Amino acid sequence: MEPTVDTAVETGAHQDPQAGTPVGAKAVADGGGGGGGGGAGRVAVVLGGASGIGRATAEVLAAHGYQVVVADRDGTLAAEVASGLGKPHESATADVTDEASVAGLFDGVHDRLGRLDAVVNSAGIGSLGLIADQSLEEFRAVVDVSLTGGFLVAKHAGRHLGRGGVLVSLSSLNARQPGVGLAAYCSAKAGLSMLTQVAALEFAERGIRVNAIAPGLVTTPLTAPAATIPGITEDYLANTPLGRAGTPEEIAQAALYLCSDAAAWITGEVLDINGGAHMLRYPNMLTHLARAFGDS
Ligand SMILES: NC(=O)c1ccc[n+]([C@@H]2O[C@H](COP(=O)([O-])OP(=O)(O)OC[C@H]3O[C@@H](n4cnc5c(N)ncnc54)[C@H](O)[C@@H]3O)[C@@H](O)[C@H]2O)c1
């Protein structure tokens, strides 16, 4: 899939090349380098930016001065999100499982906007099925988006991120906490967490930081279907010390922090944000499914 870019919105507002003022100096100049975000003059790409956590991240980065490219497999929804952000933000259609699409996205952003400072990869899909029953096709689809997609984004964003650049990926509580019926998702996210650390090692000498956020249950279109099955949410929250699900905005604030100069000494980190759920146990989703729908 070739990436398509919605250039209907103006893109020329922040075209100073990366060779100019050091990023940190620019952030201090706009008053945000100390943790307030510091995005003025910086370009951010948010993959999976059309929905849920990605959408909230695009909104938070834009609110803190970043020029945001909202990229998603669903280009129509991405364009709606970008248009809600207004100028100079823009959208692109891109599929993280397709190397030409990912390469074209980052080449295009760099060519047109002259720089790339931050990338947040929130693209992800879920699946639920016992190993004995799951098709190879479904297993591969989940691994393809979360793990292979993470590799392709690191590879091609890494070619354009300059010194001070940042990559943040969305891993999951399931990278460290196994769940029945979640072999594909858990394996893919565990791989993504390890990929994050390898990329952090490889990119460090170029001054690029690579981190991941591992959320627990966050209310988004991804989790809405499972939440309708009686017992799942209750069981999950009973194993969450803070007793509630997270919001997309809470994850977006962490992404903002990791992108900022306040996090300048953080790399190779997988940040758990889950109300403390990593200290307890993951619910058995299939028990609830069996109760709701029977064993068939
Ligand atoms: N919501 C949660 O509880 C939760 C918990 C832990 C981790 N996560 C992870 O956070 C990320 C965001 O999840 P969300 O809840 O916001 O989901 P979401 O479904 O609301 O958003 C995911 C976005 O990714 C896009 N996408 C899917 N496949 C893509 C592809 N191949 N290329 C480009 N874009 C693609 C979708 O179109 C969608 O816009 C995912 O990686 C997910 O696994 C979510």
The ligand as an SDF file (V2000), in Angstrom:
LIG
                    3D

 44 48  0  0  0  0  0  0  0  0999 V2000
   -7.1260    0.0230   24.8650 N   0  0  0  0  0  0  0  0  0  0  0  0
   -6.4250   -0.7560   25.6880 C   0  0  0  0  0  0  0  0  0  0  0  0
   -6.9260   -1.2370   26.7320 O   0  0  0  0  0  0  0  0  0  0  0  0
   -4.9960   -1.0820   25.3840 C   0  0  0  0  0  0  0  0  0  0  0  0
   -4.2560   -1.7190   26.3840 C   0  0  0  0  0  0  0  0  0  0  0  0
   -2.9230   -2.0290   26.1330 C   0  0  0  0  0  0  0  0  0  0  0  0
   -2.3570   -1.7160   24.9120 C   0  0  0  0  0  0  0  0  0  0  0  0
   -3.1160   -1.1020   23.9560 N   0  0  0  0  0  0  0  0  0  0  0  0
   -2.4640   -0.8160   22.6900 C   0  0  0  0  0  0  0  0  0  0  0  0
   -2.5650    0.5710   22.4240 O   0  0  0  0  0  0  0  0  0  0  0  0
   -2.6460    0.7950   21.0180 C   0  0  0  0  0  0  0  0  0  0  0  0
   -3.8710    1.6190   20.7090 C   0  0  0  0  0  0  0  0  0  0  0  0
   -5.0350    0.8920   21.1090 O   0  0  0  0  0  0  0  0  0  0  0  0
   -6.4830    1.5620   21.1420 P   0  0  0  0  0  0  0  0  0  0  0  0
   -7.1780    0.9670   22.2960 O   0  0  0  0  0  0  0  0  0  0  0  0
   -6.3740    3.0340   21.0220 O   0  0  0  0  0  0  0  0  0  0  0  0
   -7.1040    0.9070   19.8060 O   0  0  0  0  0  0  0  0  0  0  0  0
   -8.0190    1.5430   18.6600 P   0  0  0  0  0  0  0  0  0  0  0  0
   -8.5950    0.3730   17.9470 O   0  0  0  0  0  0  0  0  0  0  0  0
   -8.9390    2.5590   19.2330 O   0  0  0  0  0  0  0  0  0  0  0  0
   -6.9450    2.2950   17.7320 O   0  0  0  0  0  0  0  0  0  0  0  0
   -5.9980    1.5670   17.0040 C   0  0  0  0  0  0  0  0  0  0  0  0
   -5.7650    2.2850   15.6850 C   0  0  0  0  0  0  0  0  0  0  0  0
   -4.7600    1.5480   14.9660 O   0  0  0  0  0  0  0  0  0  0  0  0
   -5.1260    1.5390   13.5960 C   0  0  0  0  0  0  0  0  0  0  0  0
   -4.4940    0.4020   12.9420 N   0  0  0  0  0  0  0  0  0  0  0  0
   -4.7580   -0.9180   13.0770 C   0  0  0  0  0  0  0  0  0  0  0  0
   -3.9840   -1.6290   12.2720 N   0  0  0  0  0  0  0  0  0  0  0  0
   -3.2090   -0.7490   11.5890 C   0  0  0  0  0  0  0  0  0  0  0  0
   -2.2150   -0.8730   10.5940 C   0  0  0  0  0  0  0  0  0  0  0  0
   -1.8890   -2.0830   10.0920 N   0  0  0  0  0  0  0  0  0  0  0  0
   -1.5890    0.2300   10.1370 N   0  0  0  0  0  0  0  0  0  0  0  0
   -1.9430    1.4580   10.6040 C   0  0  0  0  0  0  0  0  0  0  0  0
   -2.9030    1.6410   11.5270 N   0  0  0  0  0  0  0  0  0  0  0  0
   -3.5270    0.5560   12.0140 C   0  0  0  0  0  0  0  0  0  0  0  0
   -6.6440    1.3990   13.6210 C   0  0  0  0  0  0  0  0  0  0  0  0
   -7.2190    1.7980   12.3750 O   0  0  0  0  0  0  0  0  0  0  0  0
   -7.0120    2.3210   14.7730 C   0  0  0  0  0  0  0  0  0  0  0  0
   -7.2310    3.6470   14.3280 O   0  0  0  0  0  0  0  0  0  0  0  0
   -2.6590   -0.5900   20.3730 C   0  0  0  0  0  0  0  0  0  0  0  0
   -1.3620   -0.9250   19.9760 O   0  0  0  0  0  0  0  0  0  0  0  0
   -3.1160   -1.4970   21.5020 C   0  0  0  0  0  0  0  0  0  0  0  0
   -2.6870   -2.8160   21.3240 O   0  0  0  0  0  0  0  0  0  0  0  0
   -4.4200   -0.7780   24.1650 C   0  0  0  0  0  0  0  0  0  0  0  0
  1  2  1  0
  2  3  2  0
  2  4  1  0
  4  5  1  0
  4 44  2  0
  5  6  2  0
  6  7  1  0
  7  8  2  0
  8  9  1  0
  8 44  1  0
  9 10  1  0
  9 42  1  0
 10 11  1  0
 11 12  1  0
 11 40  1  0
 12 13  1  0
 13 14  1  0
 14 15  2  0
 14 16  1  0
 14 17  1  0
 17 18  1  0
 18 19  2  0
 18 20  1  0
 18 21  1  0
 21 22  1  0
 22 23  1  0
 23 24  1  0
 23 38  1  0
 24 25  1  0
 25 26  1  0
 25 36  1  0
 26 27  1  0
 26 35  1  0
 27 28  2  0
 28 29  1  0
 29 30  1  0
 29 35  2  0
 30 31  1  0
 30 32  2  0
 32 33  1  0
 33 34  2  0
 34 35  1  0
 36 37  1  0
 36 38  1  0
 38 39  1  0
 40 41  1  0
 40 42  1  0
 42 43  1  0
M  CHG  2   8   1  16  -1
M  END
$$$$
